[in-house]
Amino acid sequence: MRPSGGKYKQKLFSYLIDMGNSKEDAKDYVQALFISAYKHVEKYDSSKSFSTCLFRVAINFCLMDWRKKKQYGINYATVLRLIAQARKS
């Protein structure tokens, strides 16, 4: 894995934007995701795709933040719909 996350950085950023995040939040999430990945790299199961794990963590980051902030006043059903749409693209 490159320290800068160059291979995944833009894809993650776009994915997070597609999930309904603001550009500022998406930038923050990407940074937090790579910090978390670095801190927990020893827990990574190399039999699984790194990108799949990274994108799953991205979804969890968003859900945790949305629950914490109740961002934009959207309900949980809307969050699930946005996630489903993002997965299709």
C-alpha positions as CSV (number, residue, x, y, z in Angstrom):
1,M,0.0,0.0,0.0
2,R,1.3,3.4,-0.9
3,P,1.5,5.9,2.0
4,S,-0.4,8.5,0.0
5,G,-3.2,6.2,-0.9
6,G,-2.9,7.3,-4.5
7,K,-4.5,4.3,-6.0
8,Y,-7.7,4.6,-3.9
9,K,-7.8,8.3,-2.9
10,Q,-9.8,9.7,-5.8
11,K,-12.1,6.7,-6.0
12,L,-13.0,6.9,-2.3
13,F,-13.5,10.7,-2.6
14,S,-15.9,10.2,-5.5
15,Y,-17.7,7.4,-3.8
16,L,-18.2,9.4,-0.6
17,I,-19.5,12.4,-2.7
18,D,-21.9,10.0,-4.4
19,M,-23.2,8.9,-1.0
20,G,-24.4,12.4,-0.4
21,N,-21.4,13.8,1.6
22,S,-20.2,17.4,1.1
23,K,-16.7,17.8,-0.4
24,E,-15.4,18.9,2.9
25,D,-16.8,15.9,4.7
26,A,-15.6,13.5,2.0
27,K,-12.0,14.9,2.3
28,D,-12.2,14.4,6.1
29,Y,-13.5,10.9,5.7
30,V,-10.8,10.0,3.2
31,Q,-8.1,11.2,5.5
32,A,-9.6,9.4,8.5
33,L,-10.0,6.2,6.5
34,F,-6.3,6.1,5.5
35,I,-5.3,6.9,9.1
36,S,-7.5,4.1,10.4
37,A,-6.2,1.7,7.7
38,Y,-2.6,2.5,8.7
39,K,-3.3,2.0,12.4
40,H,-5.1,-1.3,11.9
41,V,-3.1,-2.8,9.0
42,E,-2.2,-5.8,11.1
43,K,-5.9,-6.7,11.3
44,Y,-6.3,-6.8,7.5
45,D,-7.3,-10.2,6.1
46,S,-5.1,-10.5,3.0
47,S,-7.4,-13.2,1.6
48,K,-9.9,-10.4,1.0
49,S,-9.7,-7.5,-1.5
50,F,-8.1,-4.4,0.1
51,S,-10.4,-2.1,-1.9
52,T,-13.5,-4.0,-0.7
53,C,-12.4,-3.6,2.9
54,L,-11.6,0.0,2.5
55,F,-14.9,0.8,0.9
56,R,-16.8,-1.1,3.6
57,V,-15.0,1.0,6.2
58,A,-16.0,4.1,4.2
59,I,-19.7,3.1,4.5
60,N,-19.3,2.5,8.2
61,F,-17.6,5.9,8.7
62,C,-20.5,7.6,7.0
63,L,-23.2,5.8,8.9
64,M,-21.5,6.5,12.2
65,D,-21.1,10.2,11.4
66,W,-24.7,10.5,10.0
67,R,-26.0,8.9,13.2
68,K,-23.9,11.2,15.3
69,K,-24.8,14.4,13.5
70,K,-28.1,13.4,12.1
71,Q,-26.7,15.2,9.1
72,Y,-29.0,17.2,6.8
73,G,-32.0,15.9,8.7
74,I,-32.3,12.7,6.5
75,N,-33.7,9.6,7.9
76,Y,-32.1,6.1,8.0
77,A,-34.2,4.8,5.0
78,T,-32.7,7.7,2.9
79,V,-29.2,6.8,4.0
80,L,-29.7,3.1,3.0
81,R,-31.1,4.3,-0.4
82,L,-28.0,6.5,-1.0
83,I,-25.7,3.6,-0.1
84,A,-27.5,1.3,-2.6
85,Q,-27.3,3.9,-5.3
86,A,-23.6,4.4,-4.6
87,R,-22.9,0.7,-4.8
88,K,-24.6,0.5,-8.3
89,S,-22.3,3.2,-9.7
